[in-house]
Amino acid sequence: MGLLTDNGPPEWHPAPEELKLACRTAADHCRKKGKHITKLAMKYSLMNNEISTVLVGMNSPEQVEENVAAAVELSTSGIDEELLHEVEAILEPVKNLTWPSGIQQA
């Protein structure tokens, strides 16, 4: 839903502001290092055995190509472990933070 992207989530995104800010900080950190948080997030999702299904939203052929390239790169050269640990540290305070979703009963 856009949290781990360079553009960030849409204005209507239901995540708490604290989570949105942490994700923006992580994306900015990656950008300062010449990396894209989207690629890191894709690689992390694909390599993590605890994640059985990965759903990725894409809105252009370029994004499809970027995501396929990230998967191929993961299989050939792995993930930037240093960057991953830095981003995990940034996101640690909001780890497992969620938001209500679906139909809410009164």
BALUMNU-782724 format. One line per 8 residues: their letters; for each residue x, y, z of N, C-alpha, C. Coordinates in Angstrom, 2 decimals, padded with zeros to 5 digits. Example, Ala and Ser with C-alpha at 12.3 -4.5 7.8 and 13.67 -1.06 7.14 Angstrom:
BEGIN
AS	013.19 -005.69 007.80 012.30 -004.50 007.80 013.20 -003.30 007.80  012.85 -002.25 007.08 013.67 -001.06 007.14 012.90 000.03 007.87 .
***
This chain:
BEGIN
MGLLTDNG	000.82 -001.20 000.00 000.00 000.00 000.00 000.86 001.26 000.00  002.12 001.10 -000.36 002.95 002.28 -000.57 003.84 002.69 000.59  003.75 002.02 001.72 004.57 002.45 002.85 006.07 002.34 002.56  006.47 001.25 001.93 007.89 001.04 001.66 008.21 001.35 000.20  007.90 002.58 -000.19 008.22 003.07 -001.53 008.85 004.45 -001.42  009.50 004.87 -002.50 010.11 006.20 -002.50 009.07 007.30 -002.46  007.90 007.05 -003.03 006.83 008.06 -003.02 006.02 008.07 -001.74  006.08 007.01 -000.97 005.29 006.93 000.25 003.84 006.57 -000.04 .
PPEWHPAP	003.07 006.36 001.00 001.68 005.94 000.83 000.79 007.11 000.40  -000.38 006.79 -000.14 -001.33 007.86 -000.46 -001.83 008.52 000.83  -002.36 009.71 000.68 -002.85 010.48 001.83 -003.87 009.72 002.67  -004.71 008.92 002.02 -005.80 008.21 002.70 -005.33 006.95 003.44  -004.06 006.61 003.34 -003.56 005.36 003.94 -003.92 005.31 005.42  -004.46 004.18 005.90 -004.95 004.09 007.27 -003.89 003.85 008.34  -002.64 003.70 007.98 -001.59 003.45 008.98 -001.45 004.63 009.93  -001.07 004.36 011.17 -000.80 005.45 012.11 000.34 006.34 011.59 .
EELKLACR	000.28 007.61 011.91 001.30 008.55 011.45 002.70 008.13 011.87  002.82 007.56 013.05 004.12 007.10 013.55 004.74 006.07 012.59  003.93 005.17 012.07 004.40 004.15 011.13 004.76 004.79 009.79  003.91 005.69 009.31 004.20 006.37 008.04 005.53 007.14 008.13  005.75 007.82 009.25 006.98 008.60 009.43 008.20 007.68 009.46  008.10 006.56 010.16 009.23 005.63 010.23 009.56 005.08 008.85  008.53 004.76 008.08 008.75 004.24 006.72 009.38 005.30 005.83  008.93 006.54 005.97 009.52 007.65 005.20 010.98 007.83 005.59 .
TAADHCRK	011.29 007.74 006.87 012.67 007.87 007.33 013.53 006.75 006.75  013.00 005.54 006.73 013.74 004.39 006.17 013.97 004.58 004.67  012.95 005.06 003.95 013.08 005.31 002.51 014.12 006.40 002.24  014.10 007.45 003.04 015.08 008.53 002.90 016.49 008.03 003.16  016.64 007.16 004.16 017.94 006.58 004.48 018.48 005.79 003.29  017.62 004.97 002.70 018.04 004.19 001.52 018.44 005.11 000.39  017.64 006.13 000.14 017.92 007.06 -000.96 019.26 007.76 -000.76  019.58 008.13 000.48 020.86 008.79 000.77 022.04 007.86 000.47 .
KGKHITKL	021.78 006.55 000.51 022.82 005.57 000.22 022.78 005.12 -001.24  021.94 005.79 -002.04 021.86 005.45 -003.45 021.07 004.19 -003.74  020.22 003.79 -002.82 019.43 002.56 -002.95 017.94 002.90 -002.92  017.13 001.92 -003.30 015.68 002.08 -003.28 015.08 001.13 -002.25  014.27 001.67 -001.37 013.64 000.83 -000.35 012.72 -000.20 -000.98  012.15 000.10 -002.13 011.27 -000.87 -002.79 012.03 -002.14 -003.14  013.25 -001.99 -003.64 014.05 -003.16 -003.99 014.43 -003.95 -002.74  014.82 -003.24 -001.69 015.18 -003.90 -000.45 013.98 -004.66 000.12 .
AMKYSLMN	012.81 -004.03 000.11 011.60 -004.67 000.64 011.23 -005.91 -000.18  011.34 -005.81 -001.50 011.04 -006.94 -002.37 011.98 -008.11 -002.08  013.26 -007.82 -002.02 014.24 -008.87 -001.75 014.00 -009.51 -000.38  013.75 -008.66 000.62 013.49 -009.18 001.97 012.28 -010.12 001.97  011.22 -009.71 001.32 010.01 -010.52 001.28 010.25 -011.86 000.60  011.01 -011.83 -000.48 011.26 -013.06 -001.24 012.22 -014.01 -000.53  013.14 -013.48 000.24 014.13 -014.35 000.90 013.67 -014.85 002.28  012.63 -014.24 002.82 012.19 -014.58 004.17 011.26 -015.80 004.13 .
NEISTVLV	011.73 -016.91 004.69 010.95 -018.15 004.68 009.69 -018.07 005.53  009.60 -017.08 006.40 008.40 -016.93 007.24 007.28 -016.22 006.49  007.57 -015.70 005.31 006.56 -015.04 004.48 006.22 -015.99 003.35  005.01 -016.54 003.38 004.65 -017.56 002.40 004.09 -016.98 001.11  003.54 -015.79 001.16 002.95 -015.17 -000.03 003.35 -013.70 -000.08  003.78 -013.27 -001.25 004.16 -011.87 -001.44 003.26 -011.27 -002.51  002.49 -010.26 -002.13 001.65 -009.53 -003.08 002.30 -008.18 -003.34  002.52 -007.88 -004.59 003.20 -006.65 -004.95 002.33 -005.86 -005.91 .
GMNSPEQV	002.05 -004.62 -005.55 001.29 -003.75 -006.45 002.23 -003.07 -007.43  001.83 -003.07 -008.68 002.63 -002.42 -009.73 001.68 -001.67 -010.64  002.09 -000.46 -011.05 001.20 000.32 -011.90 001.82 000.73 -013.23  002.92 000.09 -013.58 003.54 000.39 -014.88 004.42 -000.78 -015.30  004.67 -000.91 -016.59 005.60 -001.95 -017.06 006.99 -001.79 -016.45  007.40 -000.55 -016.20 008.71 -000.31 -015.60 008.79 -000.91 -014.20  007.71 -000.80 -013.44 007.71 -001.39 -012.10 007.78 -002.92 -012.17  007.11 -003.51 -013.14 007.21 -004.97 -013.33 008.66 -005.34 -013.61 .
EENVAAAV	009.30 -004.61 -014.51 010.70 -004.89 -014.85 011.61 -004.72 -013.64  011.39 -003.67 -012.85 012.20 -003.43 -011.65 012.04 -004.57 -010.65  010.82 -005.04 -010.46 010.58 -006.12 -009.50 011.16 -007.44 -009.97  011.05 -007.73 -011.24 011.67 -008.95 -011.78 013.18 -008.86 -011.63  013.74 -007.69 -011.92 015.18 -007.50 -011.79 015.63 -007.69 -010.33  014.83 -007.21 -009.39 015.18 -007.39 -007.97 015.18 -008.86 -007.59  014.22 -009.62 -008.10 014.16 -011.06 -007.80 015.36 -011.78 -008.40  015.71 -011.44 -009.63 016.88 -012.06 -010.27 018.15 -011.68 -009.52 .
ELSTSGID	018.27 -010.41 -009.16 019.44 -009.95 -008.41 019.56 -010.66 -007.07  018.44 -010.90 -006.41 018.45 -011.62 -005.14 019.05 -013.01 -005.33  018.68 -013.69 -006.41 019.16 -015.05 -006.64 020.63 -015.08 -007.04  021.14 -013.97 -007.59 022.54 -013.97 -008.04 023.50 -013.31 -007.05  023.04 -012.25 -006.38 023.98 -011.54 -005.49 023.44 -011.27 -004.10  022.25 -011.76 -003.80 021.72 -011.62 -002.45 021.20 -010.23 -002.13  021.23 -009.92 -000.84 020.68 -008.66 -000.33 021.78 -007.89 000.39  021.68 -006.60 000.40 022.63 -005.74 001.10 022.34 -005.86 002.60 .
EELLHEVE	023.07 -006.73 003.27 022.83 -007.02 004.69 023.02 -005.79 005.57  024.01 -004.99 005.26 024.26 -003.79 006.07 023.07 -002.83 005.98  022.60 -002.58 004.76 021.45 -001.70 004.59 020.21 -002.29 005.24  020.02 -003.57 005.09 018.87 -004.24 005.71 018.88 -004.03 007.22  020.03 -004.21 007.86 020.11 -004.03 009.32 019.85 -002.58 009.71  020.33 -001.64 008.90 020.09 -000.22 009.19 018.60 000.11 009.10  017.94 -000.41 008.07 016.51 -000.15 007.91 015.72 -000.85 009.01  016.11 -002.06 009.37 015.42 -002.76 010.47 015.53 -001.95 011.77 .
AILEPVKN	016.67 -001.34 012.01 016.85 -000.52 013.22 015.94 000.71 013.18  015.80 001.32 012.00 014.92 002.48 011.87 013.47 002.08 012.14  013.07 000.91 011.65 011.69 000.46 011.77 011.37 -000.27 013.07  012.39 -000.58 013.86 012.18 -001.36 015.09 011.12 -000.76 016.02  011.08 000.56 016.23 010.07 001.11 017.15 008.62 000.90 016.68  008.42 000.65 015.40 007.06 000.46 014.88 006.82 -000.96 014.39  007.76 -001.85 014.69 007.63 -003.24 014.25 006.31 -003.83 014.78  005.60 -004.49 013.90 004.32 -005.14 014.20 003.18 -004.17 014.49 .
LTWPSGIQ	003.37 -002.89 014.23 002.29 -001.91 014.38 001.35 -002.06 013.19  000.07 -002.17 013.46 -000.92 -002.36 012.40 -002.03 -001.32 012.53  -003.07 -001.47 011.74 -004.22 -000.58 011.78 -005.46 -001.39 011.51  -006.63 -000.90 011.97 -007.89 -001.61 011.70 -008.12 -001.67 010.20  -008.69 -002.77 009.76 -008.94 -002.96 008.35 -010.22 -003.74 008.15  -010.89 -003.52 007.04 -012.11 -004.26 006.75 -013.33 -003.59 007.37  -014.39 -004.32 007.42 -015.65 -003.80 007.96 -015.57 -003.80 009.48  -015.82 -002.66 010.05 -015.80 -002.52 011.50 -017.22 -002.62 012.05 .
QA	-017.39 -003.46 013.03 -018.70 -003.63 013.68 -018.79 -002.67 014.86  -019.91 -002.06 015.02 -020.11 -001.12 016.14 -020.46 -001.87 017.42 .
***
